[in-house]
Amino acid sequence: MNQVELNKTQAKRFLEYLAKTDFDSLRQLLADEMQYILPGKSPLATHLTSAAEFSDFLHSAFSGKVAQAKFEILNITAEDNRVAVEATGLFEFKAGLIYENIYHFLFHFNDLGKITQLTEHMDSYHATKLFVGGE
C-alpha cells in the first residue's frame, strides 16, 4: 500500500473509531504533537496542540455519553500527506440528544501514517445551539 492509500485508510479508521468511541484505537492514529483545529468564532472553536489534549477533549465530549454513532463518507480525496473527507455524522446520546451534522475533515499525516494535524469544518451554528445553548 502506498503512502497516499495508507493515509486514506487511516482517515477512515479515525472516523470509524470515533463513531465507536474506541479512544484507545483512535489514540494510536495520532502523532504526539498533533494539532486539532476547529476554526471559527463560535464558542466551540478551538486549537489543541497535542494528542493528549485532543484525547482529553474527546473523552470529555463523548465517553460514556453516546448510545450510538455513525459517519457516512460522501467524498474522500488524497494528495501528498493530506486527506480531505466530506461526511455526514449522526450521534445519538444516552440523554436523548440527537446530533446530526455535515463535516469536512482535512487530515495531515507524517511518513508513519500518523495524524499530525486535523482541521474539522462543520455547521458550528447547529453544534453551538445543541451543546452550548441559545437560539
C-alpha positions as CSV (number, residue, x, y, z in Angstrom):
1,M,0.0,0.0,0.0
2,N,1.5,3.4,-1.0
3,Q,1.6,6.3,1.4
4,V,-1.5,8.1,0.0
5,E,-3.6,4.9,0.3
6,L,-2.3,4.4,3.8
7,N,-3.3,7.9,4.8
8,K,-6.8,7.4,3.3
9,T,-7.2,4.2,5.3
10,Q,-6.1,5.9,8.5
11,A,-8.6,8.8,7.9
12,K,-11.4,6.2,7.5
13,R,-10.2,4.4,10.7
14,F,-10.3,7.7,12.6
15,L,-14.0,8.2,11.8
16,E,-14.7,4.5,12.5
17,Y,-13.1,4.6,15.9
18,L,-14.7,8.0,16.8
19,A,-18.1,6.6,16.0
20,K,-17.4,3.5,18.2
21,T,-15.9,5.8,20.9
22,D,-12.9,3.5,20.7
23,F,-10.5,6.1,22.0
24,D,-7.6,3.7,22.6
25,S,-7.5,2.7,19.0
26,L,-8.1,6.3,17.9
27,R,-5.1,7.5,20.0
28,Q,-2.8,5.1,18.1
29,L,-3.5,7.0,14.9
30,L,-2.3,10.3,16.4
31,A,1.2,11.7,16.4
32,D,2.1,13.0,19.9
33,E,2.5,16.6,18.6
34,M,-0.7,16.6,16.5
35,Q,-2.9,19.7,16.3
36,Y,-6.6,19.8,16.2
37,I,-8.3,22.9,14.8
38,L,-12.0,23.7,14.9
39,P,-11.9,27.1,13.3
40,G,-14.4,29.9,13.6
41,K,-15.8,32.3,16.1
42,S,-18.3,30.1,17.8
43,P,-17.9,29.1,21.5
44,L,-16.8,25.7,20.2
45,A,-13.9,27.0,18.1
46,T,-10.6,25.6,19.5
47,H,-7.0,24.8,18.7
48,L,-5.4,21.9,20.6
49,T,-1.7,21.3,20.3
50,S,-1.1,17.7,21.4
51,A,-2.6,14.2,21.1
52,A,-3.0,14.2,24.8
53,E,-5.1,17.4,24.7
54,F,-7.2,16.0,21.9
55,S,-7.8,12.7,23.6
56,D,-8.9,14.5,26.8
57,F,-11.3,16.6,24.6
58,L,-12.8,13.5,23.1
59,H,-13.2,11.7,26.4
60,S,-14.9,14.8,27.9
61,A,-17.3,15.2,25.0
62,F,-18.2,11.5,24.3
63,S,-17.0,9.0,26.8
64,G,-20.0,7.1,28.3
65,K,-22.4,9.5,26.7
66,V,-23.0,8.1,23.2
67,A,-25.6,5.4,22.7
68,Q,-24.7,5.0,19.0
69,A,-23.0,7.0,16.3
70,K,-22.1,6.7,12.6
71,F,-20.3,8.6,9.9
72,E,-21.1,8.3,6.2
73,I,-18.2,9.3,4.0
74,L,-19.6,11.2,1.0
75,N,-16.2,12.0,-0.7
76,I,-12.6,11.3,0.1
77,T,-9.6,12.6,-1.8
78,A,-5.9,12.5,-1.0
79,E,-2.7,14.1,-2.2
80,D,0.8,14.1,-0.8
81,N,0.4,14.0,3.0
82,R,-3.2,15.3,3.1
83,V,-6.6,13.6,3.1
84,A,-9.9,15.5,2.7
85,V,-13.1,13.8,3.8
86,E,-16.7,15.1,3.3
87,A,-19.0,13.2,5.6
88,T,-22.3,13.3,7.5
89,G,-22.4,12.2,11.1
90,L,-25.2,11.1,13.4
91,F,-24.7,10.9,17.2
92,E,-27.4,9.6,19.5
93,F,-26.6,10.5,23.1
94,K,-27.8,8.4,26.0
95,A,-29.5,11.5,27.4
96,G,-31.8,11.6,24.3
97,L,-30.0,14.3,22.3
98,I,-29.7,13.6,18.6
99,Y,-26.9,15.4,16.9
100,E,-26.6,15.3,13.1
101,N,-24.1,17.4,11.2
102,I,-22.1,17.7,8.0
103,Y,-18.4,17.8,8.1
104,H,-15.2,18.5,6.1
105,F,-12.2,17.0,7.7
106,L,-8.7,17.8,6.5
107,F,-6.1,15.4,7.8
108,H,-2.3,15.8,7.6
109,F,-0.1,12.8,8.1
110,N,3.5,12.1,8.8
111,D,5.5,9.4,7.0
112,L,4.4,6.8,9.5
113,G,0.7,7.4,8.7
114,K,0.1,9.2,12.0
115,I,-2.2,12.3,12.1
116,T,-0.2,15.4,12.7
117,Q,-3.0,17.9,12.1
118,L,-6.8,17.6,11.8
119,T,-8.9,20.6,10.8
120,E,-12.7,20.0,11.3
121,H,-15.2,22.2,9.5
122,M,-18.9,21.7,10.3
123,D,-22.1,23.6,10.9
124,S,-20.9,25.4,14.1
125,Y,-24.2,27.2,14.5
126,H,-26.1,23.9,14.8
127,A,-23.4,22.4,17.2
128,T,-23.3,25.5,19.3
129,K,-27.1,25.6,19.6
130,L,-27.2,21.9,20.7
131,F,-24.2,21.8,23.0
132,V,-23.8,25.4,24.3
133,G,-27.4,26.6,24.2
134,G,-29.0,29.6,22.7
135,E,-31.3,30.4,19.9
